[in-house]
Amino acid sequence: MFVFELPEIGEGVVEGEIVQWLVKPGDAVAVDQPICEIMTDKATVEISTPKGGRILELVGEPGDVIQVHTPLAHIETGDGAAAPAPVAAPEPAAPAPKAAPTPAPAPKAAPAAAPAPIPLPVARPDGARALATPAVRRHARELDLDINAVPGSGKGGRVTHDDLRAYTAPPAAAPAALPVVPAALPQSQGPAPGQEERIKIIGLRRKIAEQMVKARFTAPHFTYVDEVDMTDLVAARRRLKPLAESRGVKLTYLPFIMKALVQVFRRFPNFNANVVEDPFTLVVKGSVNIGVATDTPRGLYVPVVKDVESKTLLQIAAELVDLTERTRQGTVALEELQGGTFTITSVGNIGGMFATPIINHPEVAILGVNRIHQRPVVRDGQVVVRDMLYLSSSFDHRLLDGAMAARFTTALKEILELPESLMLEMI
């Protein structure tokens, strides 16, 4: 019998949470076959067995946190696990201690580490131009690739970043572990009258809970709300939207807000920062890396658009669509979820007037963008209909005072109400 212990998953990782088992007792497994998913603070990875055989016992249940180098599974390996291969070797060789060229016993029909199903690339006719966002085209140029030769697996055959990676990857390259997990908190169907249902909170949902508790009780929050007249920006976006679509880019309001934040951070740099708790230090960032809270089937993720200050409105729009789409599909890379200096959370497409968002610690502020709604307001003594938006932002009161937060929000409001001022970024 082989006792398979949880291996070291990454530098500094001492424990992991069992998200789900991929096998059950009695199953035959092959060498390098994934047997479970383990989530750490850094990523979710599949754990593969170094030996083949039959599963006798699995140690722990989904939601259990186990330490590195503690038993994970008991595997009956049989006599053949350490036997030399039954083929004549060209020179005398000692029995292989681990994986022999032809492992025994043979499993039923277990495929070796099959990746999760992904959309199949679509080949295009010779001479046809590839569909792709500007960010993907730039990535292809950086790789010195002819993007028209790359099969696309996106909607309508669109080429994605993953298609570029697959096209340039070595044939035997193993798929990277995704930093995402299946939905951790299933939706209750509702128990019968007089009954109750208990749902164990595991995986990503528990990590989100831990992060929210840490953020809320580490940083004393306060929320500041102001309203913005978005009428001119709504009109500007309406005029620019067809031009953006002609270049294959979906233009939302967020890129305008992100570029406006770049200007505001020049006046209020302490808002574009992280806080280190020990020793208590404010780390003000020179680069503007804005995370966008994204609702996915697997829970809440915050992909980060890096170096916003150096990108155009269309570049930000294209990258934002690409990032959020891959985040919802579960193909975003771990490094694309890290390094944020400020976060935007937007629920305007769902509804509501405003909310009190929780800071994405160790950042010191978060901007809540809510629904744009038409309502009557008074302008120059006249009642007119305008497109109004509430900004509801939360701040770390240890570092940012109320008056400073009010000035920060007012500066942002002034730019959004005069969208022509964004042209100053080009001067």
N, C-alpha and C positions, 0 to 999 in steps of 0.2 A: 504493500500500500504506500502511496506517495501522498504526503501532506503538503498541499500547495499553499504557501503563505503569500499574503498580499505583498507584492514587490514594491520597491521604491519607485514612485510614479514621477517625481520631479524633485528638483533641488528645494530643500526646506519643507517638503511635504511629509508629515508624520502620520496622517490619518486620512481616511476617506469615507464617504457615505455610500452605502449600497443603494443604487438607484433601481436596478432591476437585474434579476437573474436571466441569463439567456439559455440556460440548460436546467435540467431537473435530475434528481437522483434516479439512477438507472440508465441515463443516457450515455451512449458511447461518444467519446470526444477524440479528436485528432490533435496532433501536436500543433501548437499555435492557434488553436480554435478559441475564439472569444467565449468566455463563460459568464461574464457579468459586466455591468457598467458601474464604474465608481466615480463619484463626483468629489473633487477637492475644491479648495478656494480658488484654484487657478483654471481648472478645466474639467470636463467630463470625458473619461477615457474608457475604452473597452479593455478588459484584462484578459489576456490569453494564457492558456495553460502550456507550460513547457513540455509536458508529457501527455501521451495519448493513453486511453484506457476507458474505464467505466466509472461514472460518478457514483460514489457510495454515499457521500453526505455533503451538504452545503452548509457552511457555518454562517448564520446570520440571516436576517430578513431585510427586505427593502426598507430603508429608513434607519437601519442600524449603522452606527459609526464605528469602524474598526481601525486598529492601529497597524501601521506598516510592520511586516515581519510577524504577524499573527495569523493563525490558520484561516484560510478562506474556503478550502474544499479538500475532501479526502477522495483520492482517485485510486482505483484498483488498476494497476498497470499490467499485471500478468508477467509471465516469464520472458516475453519477447521484448519488453521495453528496453532492456539493457543488452540484448543479444546482438552480436555482430550481424551485419547484413548477409543474407544467404547467397551473395554473389562472390565469385572469386576475385580477390583484390590483386592488383599487379604487384604489390609488395606486402610483406607481413605487416599487419596493422593491429593495434590493440583495439579491443571492443570500444565502440563509441560511447562515452559516458552520457551523452544527451541524445540529440536527435540523430538517429541512424538514417541512411539514405532512403530506406523503405520502412517506415515505422510500422510496427505491429503492436497490438492487434488492429486489424482494419476496421474502422467504423462502418456503420450501415451505409450511409451515403452523405456524410457530412461534408459540405463544401468548406474549403479552407478560407476562413476570415473574409466572407463575402461582404462587400461594402453595402451600405443602405441603398435602396433603389434610387436612381437619379434619372432625370429626363434624358432621353437618348438624343445625341446630337443629330441635327438635320443637315444633310448634305445639300448644297445648292448647285444649280446648273453652272457649267463653265461660263465665266465672264460675268456672272451675277454679283452685284455689290452686297456686301454683308451689312446686316442691320446691327447697330451697336450704339451705345451711348458715347459721348465724347470722352468720358473717363476711361472706358474700355479701349477706345481707339488710341488714346494716349498711352495706355498700358501696353498695347500691341506694338506701338512705335518704340517704346523703351526696350521691348524684348526683341526688336528688329524682326518682327513678324509681318507677313502679308495677311492682314485680318480677313481678306476675302477667301483665303485658303482654309480658314479655321471653321469647322462645322459648329453650328450654334444650337444650344439646347434650351434657350430661352423661348419666351412666347413668340410665335411666328418665326422661329428659327433665329432669333436674336442672339448674337455672340455675347457671352458673359465673361467675367473675370475667371470663373471656374473653367470655362472652355479654353481660355488661354493657358491656364495652368496645366490642364489635362493634355493639351496639344504639345506642350514643351516638356512634360514630365517623362522620365525614363520609363520604358515599358514595364519594368518590374516594381515600380514605386508603389508602396502601400499607401492607402488613403489616410490622410491625417485625421486624428480624432477631433471631432467637432466640440466646441465649448458650449453645446446646447444639450438639453435632455428632453425626454417626453414630458408632457404636461404632468406636473407633480400633484396637482390638486384637482381630481376629477369633479365634474359638476354633479351635485346630488340630484337624483331623480325625485327626491322627496319621499320620506318614509310614510308608512301608513298612519292614519290617525291613532294617537296613543303610543306610537312607536318612536324610536329615535335612530339616527344613523351616525356612526362615528367614522370620520375620514382621517387617516393618519397623514400628518403633514410632513412630507419628505422631499428630498431632492431640491430642485430649484426654488419651489415655494418656500421651503424652510430657509434657504440661503437668502432669499428676498426678505423674509421676516427678520432674520438676524441682522441684515444690513440696515433695515428700517429702524430697528430698536437701537442699534449702535449710533446711527445718524441722529435720531431724535433725542437720545439721552446723553450724547456726547456734546452736541451743539445746541445750545438754547436758541430755538427758532423764534423769529417774528415775521409776519407776513404783511406786505404793503401792497395796496390795491390802488390802481389809477385807471382811468379810461382814456382811450386814444381815438381820435377821429381818423379813421382809416379811409375816408372817402377818396382822397387823392391817390393813395396807394392802391386801392381797389381798381381805380381807373387806369393807373399806370400798368398794373399787372394785366389788366384786360387788353391793353394795347400791345404789350410785349409777348403775351401768351402765344399768339400764332407764329411769331418769329421764332420763339423757343421751340415750338413743335416742329417747325420746318427744319430745325437742326437736331431733331430727335430727342428733345429735352422737355420734361414736364416741369413747368414753373409754378411752384406754390408760393405762399407768403413767407415761409420759413427762410429761404435764402436772403430775402430783403431784410428780415429781422437779424439774421446772423451778420450781414455786412454792416448793419446799423450798430450792432454790438461792438464791432471792431473799432468804430469811431468813438463810441462811449468809453471803451476800455482805455483809450489814450488819455482821457480826462480822469478816469477812475480806475487805475491799474490794479488796485487792491481787490477788485471784484473778480479779476481773472487770475485766480490763485488757488493753491491747495494749502491745507493746514497740516502740520506735523505735530502730533500730540506730545511727543517726548523726544527732545525738549520742545516745549510749546513755541512753534515758529510758524510764521506766515511765509509761504514760498510763492512769490509773485512771478508769474510766467510771462515770458516774452512772446511766445507763440500762442495763438488763440485756437484752442482745440475744443470744439463745441460738441457735446454729446446730445443726442436727441432720443428721449425716452420713446421706446417702440413697443407696442402691444403685439405679442406673437402667440401662436397656439401653445408655446412652451413656457409662457410667462413674460415678464417685463425685462427687456434688454435695452442697453444704452450704447448703440454704436456711435463712434466719434468721428466727426469730420475734422481732419487735422489741418493746421496752418491755414485757417480761413482767411487770415489777413493777406495772404499772397495769391488768393484765387478770385476769379471773376464770378459774377452772379450766375452765369450759365454753368461754369465748372462746379460751383457749389451745388446747384440744382441737380445736375447730372449725378454727382457723387452721392448726394443725399438719397435720390431715388434708388441708385444701385445698392447702397449700404442697407437701407431699410428693407428692400426686397430680399436681399440675401439673408438678412437677420430673420425675417419671417419664414424663409425657406429652411433656415438652420444651416446655412453654408458659410456664414460669416467667420472670419478668422479671429482667434483670441486677441491678437494684438490690435484688431480693429474695435475692440470693446474697452480698450485701456488708454490711459494717457489724457483723459479729459481734464479741462480747466474750468469749464462752466457747462451747465446743462439747461436745455429747453424741454419743457413738457407741455404738450398740446393735446387738448381733448375737444378742440373746437368742432371737429367733424362729428362728434357724438352729441354734443349739446351742453347745456348748463351755462351759467353766467360767469362764475369764477370759482376757484378752489384754493386750498392752502397746501401747496406741494411741500414735500420733505426733501431737504438738501441731499444731494448725492455726495455724501462724505467720502473723501476729504476735501471736496470743493467747499466754497464758503457761501455760495448763492445759487439759486435756481430760478429760472424765469418761467412763469406759467402763462401760456398763450391760450386764450379762450375763444369762444365763438364770436364771429363778426355778425352783428345783427343790425338791421335798419330800425331806427326809431327817431321820433321827432326831438329836435334840440333847438335851442335858441341861438341864432347867429345874427349879430348886428340888429337886435331887436325884433327879428323875424323868426317864426317857427318854421324850420326846414327839416327835411328827412336826410339823415346822414348815416353812413356805415360806421358803427361804433364797436370798439373792442375793449374788453377789460384785460389788463395785465395784472396778474396776481403773483407776486414774487416773494420767496422766502429767503431769509438771510441768517447767517451765524452771528448772533448778537454779541458774542465774545469779541468779535473783530470788526463788525460793521454796525454803526449806530443808525438809529432811525432817520435822523436828518440826512446822513450820507446816503442812505438807501433811497430817500425821497428825491434827492438831487440826481442820483444815478437814473432812476426811473423817469424823471422829468426830462433828462437829456435824451434818453431813448425815445420818449414820446415825441419830442421836438423833431427828431430825424424822421420818424415814421409818418408824422403829419406833413412833412415837407420832403417827399421822396427824392426830389431833385438834388437834395443835399448829398445823396449817395454818390453822385457824380464826382464829389470831391475826392473819392477814393481813387479816381483815375488821374488826378492832378498831382 
